[in-house]
Amino acid sequence: MRSEFIKTMQERGFLHQCTDLEGLDRRLSEGIVTCYTGYDATAKSLHVGSLLSIMMMRWFQKLGHKPIILMGGGTTKVGDPSGKDESRKVLTEQDIAANIAGIKGVFSKFIKFGDGKTDAVMVNNAEWLDKLNYIDFLRDYGAHFTINRMLTFDSVKLRLEREQPLTFLEFNYMILQAYDFLELSRKYGCALQFGGSDQWGNIVNGVELGRRIDRKELFGFTTPLLTTASGAKMGKTASGAIWLNEDMLSPYDYYQFWRNTADGDLETMLKCFTELPIQEISELMAHGVKGINDAKKKLAFEATRMCHGEKAAQDAAETARRTFEEGAAAEGLPKITMSREKLAEGVPAFILFKDAGLAASGGEARRLIAGGGARVNDEKVESDQRMITLSDLNAEKTIKLSAGKKKHALVVVGD
C-alpha cells in the first residue's frame, strides 16, 4: 500500500472490507479524496459504538483528506434494519431535529470543520430525501436494485432467518442510503463511504449505483465489529450506553469506562481510540502488570481528552487517583442530590443505588447488594432494605456509594 491512510488503517486494525483496496490506495496516493460517514439521529447523543468511525474520519483528515459528516434527517424516518431484530421506533420531525442538535457538537471535538480543502463539512440527507417524488424515484433508481440481491445482504437475511418481521419501509433503507452516496458524489465529489461491517451491503449498493448511473468510480470501506474479550458489543455495559455527550454521561464516568477496559481488549482499544504511536503502545503492553495498569490510565486519559477536553481528562484522572489510591470521597465523583426531608424519612439502599446510576434497575441493585458489592461510606450494605438516612452523612456532609471497587457516586443534601 502506498497511501499513508491505508497503511495506518491496517496497522491500527480499522480495516475489515474494501470494495477495491488497490484502486482506493491509488486514488488516495494521487491527491485529496472526499469521504463520508452517515449517522442517523435516533438519540440526543452518539455512544462509544459510533466512535470507531469518528476516529477513522479523524485519521482520514489528519492524513490529508476531506471528511463529510452526513446527518440522517431523512433516513432516520425510515430506520436501518442492519443488526436489528425489530423495527425502529418512528420519531417525529421534532424528535429528529432535537437529536441532530444534540449530536452535532461532538464531531467538532474530533474533526476540524471549515472552508479549507481538507476541512470537514456537515450535511443532512433530508435536504434531498424530503423532496423526492416517489414515482419518479422508483422509475429512475428502483430498476437498479433487485429483490434477489437485496435478500442476500445480512441486514435483510439475518432478520428473516430469525423470523422477525421486516417492513417495506425498512426494506427501502438500503436504496435511500445508496442514493445518499450518489447525491454526495454529485454535490461534493465524494468518492468513498466509511461504515461498520454491518453496513457492507448498503455501501456496496451505493458504489454500484454510482457506477451504473453516473459511471463514477466509488469505493466502500468498513471497519470490523468491535466486541470485548467477553464477546459483548463495544460500548454497551450493564448500566447502559456509554454516551459521548457530557450532559448524558459525566467525563468521570467516561474516563472510568476506559479505565476499566479488560486486559485482553487493551491493545486494540489503544490502537483504535488513541493516537499514541504503535511503538509506544507496544512498549506499554510489554511491561507486565504495571505496564498494563499504566496503559489503562493512558487510554482513559487520551480517550477522555479527545472527547471532553484536557481539563476534564485531568480532573477525571485526579478524581480516580484520590478515590482509588487515597480512598478519598473526591469532589469530582458523580453526584445525586437528595432532599433533606426525604433523607430524614430514609431511602431503601437499593433505590438509592439505582437512582445514583450505580445499577440499571432496582433488581440489579438488589443483586449487587446480595452479592456483597454495595458499600455506603466504604461499609458493606448487608440488606437491600437498609434505610439510608441523614445519619449516614460523613464528615464532608455527603454519603459515598460504591458498587464494587471502581464505581462510586456521592449523595449530597439539597433543599
N, C-alpha and C positions, 0 to 999 in steps of 0.2 A: 504494500500500500504506500502511495506517495503522499497523500494528504495528511496533515497533522491531526485533523479531526478524526478520521477513520482510525488512525493509529492510537489516538487517545481513547477512543471508544472501545477498541479491542483490549487495550492494556488495562482499562478500569472496569471492564465487564459489562458495558452497556449494550453491546451488540448481540442481538438474538437472530433477526432475519433482515435481509435486504433484498429488494426486488432485482437489483443488478449492482452488486458491490463494486465490481471493476469499473462499470460505467459511472457510478456515483463518485468513486475515487478520482476518476479522470476529471469530472466536472468540478469537483472541489479543488483540484490542483490548478485548474485553469483560471479561477477568479472567484468573485463573491457569488455565493449561492443563497437564495432565499428559501427558507423552510417554515412550515407552520405546524403547530400542535393545537388541537381543539379541546376546550373544556366546557362541558355542559354545566349549567347553573342550577344544580339540584340542591344546594345548601348555601348558607351565607359564608362559608369558608371552604377552601380545599383542605384535604388532610394529607398526611405523610405519604399516602398511596400515590398522590399526584407528584410527589417531589422528584421522583426519578426522571420524569420527562422535563420538569423545570430545570433540573441540574444539567440535563443534556442540552437544553436550549442555552443555558448559561455558557457551557463549553463551546457550543456552536458559535456564539457571538464572540467569545473570548479569542477564538482561533480564526477570526476574520470574516464571519458570515452574518447574514441578516435574519433574525427571527421574527415571525408573526405569531402573536397570541390571538387565537380565534375563540371568541366567546360564543357559546351556543345558544344565543337568544331564540333562535328558530328551532334548532334540533331538540332543545330541552322540552319543547311542547310535544315531541313525538316519543322520545325515550329510546335509548340504546339497549337492545336486548342482550348485548355481549356480557357473558358471565352472570346473567340474572336468571333466577328461577321464576320470577313473576313480573308482571307489568309494573312499570314505574308509576308512581303516584302522579296524577295530572296536576300541574301547577298553574296558577293564574298568571296573567301578564304582570300583575303587581308583585307576585311572589318572585317571578323570574328577574324582574328589574331590581328588586331588593337584594337578591342573591348575587347578581352581577356586581352591584355596587359594593357588596361585602368582599367579593373575591378579588376585584381589580387591584387593590392595594398591594397584595402580596407579591405580585410579579416584579414591581419596581425594586424590591429588595434584592432580587436575584439577577435582573436583566436591566440594561440601560435603554430607556426609551428616548426618542428624539427624531431629528430630521437628518441625521448623518447617514452615510452609506450603509453602515452596519448597525445603526440604531434600530431597536425593535419598534414595531407598531402593533396596536391592538385594534381588532375589528370585530364586528358582531354579525353572525350569519343571518340574523333577522333582516339585515339590510337588503338581502336578495331573496331569501326564502319566503318572507312575508308577502312578497309581490308576485310570486309565481302564479300563473294561470294553470290550473290543474290539467286541463285537457291539452293545452299546448306543451306543458312539461312532459306529459306521458308520450305524446306524439314524437317530441324531439329527442327524448332521452330514454324512455321506457324500453324502446326496441333494442337497446344495447345491453340489457340485463335479462338473463334467462332464469326462470324459476329453478331449472335443473341445477345451474351453477350456484345459485344462492343457497340452495338446500345443502350444499356440500360444506359451507362455511361453518366453523364451530359455533359462532354466535347463534345460528339457527339450529344446526344439527343437534347440539347438546341439549338445547331447550326441548326439542321434540322427543329426543331419546328419554328424557326424564318425564315425558308425558305431561309437560306443563304447557298451558295454552300460550300461543304466540299470536298476538293480534295483527291484523293487517296494517294498523297504524305503525307498530314497531317494525314490521317487515319492510316498511318504506325507509327505515332509518339509514340503511346502508346506501340506498340510492341518493338520499339527500347528502350524506357525507361525501360520496363520490362527486356530487355536483359542487359541493364546497371547494374541493380541490381544483375543479375546472375553473370556477369563478376566481379563486385566488391566483391561479396560473395566468388568467387573462388580465386581472387588475393589477397584480403586483409582480408578475414574472416568477411566481413561486414554483419551484421545481421539486420540492422534497416535502414529505409528510412524516413526522415522527408519531409514534404511539406505542402503547403497551402491546404485548404479544396477543392479547385478546382482540386487538383491533386489526389484525393482519388481513382478514377478509375484506373489511371495509376499506382499508388502504389500497389493497390490490384493485378493487373496483374503481377507485379514483384514478389510479395510474392508467388503467386500461381505458377508462372513459376519455381521459385527456389525449391518449394516443389515437383513439378512434374518431373523436370529434374534431380535434384541432391538430392532430398529428404532432403532438408535443411529446418530448422525452421527459417523463416524470419518474420520480423514484419514491419508494417507500422504505422505511427503516423502523424496526421495532426493537424494544427492549425486552429482556426476559421478565417473566412474572416473578417478582421477588417474594420469597417466603422465608420465614425464620427457620432456624435449625429444627424447631419443633414441628414445622410444617404449617404454621399459621400464616395467614396472609399479612404481608408487611403493612404496618400502620394500624392494625386492629389489636386492641387489648381488651382485657376483661372489663375495664371501666369505660370503654368506648373508643371512638376515633381520636387520633392524635391530630388535632386541628392546627392549621398554620396561622390563624388569626389570633392575636393576643386576647381579644375580648371573649374568645371561646375556649382558650386554654392558656394558662399563665406561662410566661417564659420559664419559670422554675419547673413546672410540670413537664414542659417541652424538654428542658435540659435533662430531667430525670429519666424521661423515656429513652434518650440516647445513652445516658449513663448506665442504664440497666440492660444494655444490649448483651445478649448471651455470647459467651466466648467464641462459639462456633460461627457466629454471624459477624464478628467484629471486623475482620479484614475486608469483607465485602462492603460493609457499611462505610468504612473509612475510604475505600476506593470510590464509592458511588456518591457519598454525601458530604465529602470534604474535598478540598483542592490540595491537600497535602501531597507532596511528591511521592511517587511509588517507592523510592528508595527509603524515605523517612518512614513510610508505613511498614515496610519490611523490617526495618531496624526496631520499631516499636513492638512488632509481633515476635521478635527474636529474643526478647529479654525476659522470658518466663513470666511468673505470676506478677511481679512488679511491673514488667513491661505491659502486660495485659491491662492492669489497673490504670496505668498512666495513659494507655491508648484509649481507654473508655472515657477518661476525663477529657482527653484531647478531642475525641469525637463529639462529645456532648458540648464542649465549648465552641468548636468550629461550626457545628450544625446550628446551635442557638445564635451565634454571632451573625451568621448569614441571614437567618430568618427574623431575628428580633434586635440585632444591633450589638455593638461591642459592650456597651454599659449593661444591657440586660444579661448578656452572657457572663460578664464579670460578677454581677450581683447574684445570679443563679449559682455560679461556681462557689462563691463565698458562702452563700446560704447553705449549700450542700456540705461544704467543708466544716462549718460550725456545727451543723446538725449531726453529721456522722463522725467527725473526728474529735469534736469537743463536747458533743452531747447537748449543745445549747438549743433552746427553742428559738431559733433565729427569726429575725423580723421578716425575712423575705419569704417565709413559708406561705402557702395559700391560706386564706382566712375565710371563715364563715362567721357572720355576725348573728348573735342570738340576743333577744331582748332580756333585760334583767328580770322582768316579770315571768317570762317563760322558764328561765333557768331556776328561778326561785321555786317554781312548781315541780321542776325536774323533767328531764327528757330521757326516754329509754336509749341506752347506748347504741343499739342497732340503728335507730332512726338517725341519731346524730352522725354516725359514721357514713350512712347513706347520703345525708344532706351535705356533708363535707366533701363528697366526691371520692371518698376512700373505698366505696363499694358501689357497684352499678345498680343494686336493688336492695330492698330490705332482706330478702332471702340470702343474698350474697354476704351481707353484713352479718347475719346470724351465723352463717357458716364460718366466716372469718373469726368470729368470737369463739365459736365452738372448737375451732382448730387451734386456739391459743395465740392467734396472730394479732389480736387487737389490744392496744395499750392506751391508757389515759394517764398523761403525765409520767410516761415510762413505766407504769404499773399495769400488769396484766388484768384484762377485764374477764372476770370469771363467769358472768351471765349476761345474755343479751337483754335481760330485763333490768340490769343495773341502771339506776337513775343517775344521770349526770346533773349536778346542781351547782349553785353558787359556791358551795363549799369546796368544789374541785378547782376553783381558780388558784393558780400558782402565784409565786412572788411577782411575776410580771403581769398579773391580772389577766391571764389568758389560760386556756385549757388546751394542752397539747394532745392531739390524737395521732396515733401511729398504727398503720396497717403493715405488719411485717417490719423489716428493718429499714426500708427505703422509701416508704410513702408516709407523709406526715401532713397535718393541717393544724391550724390554730383556731380555736373558738374564742372570739372576742365579744365583750358585752356591749350591746347597743342600747339606745333609749327604749 
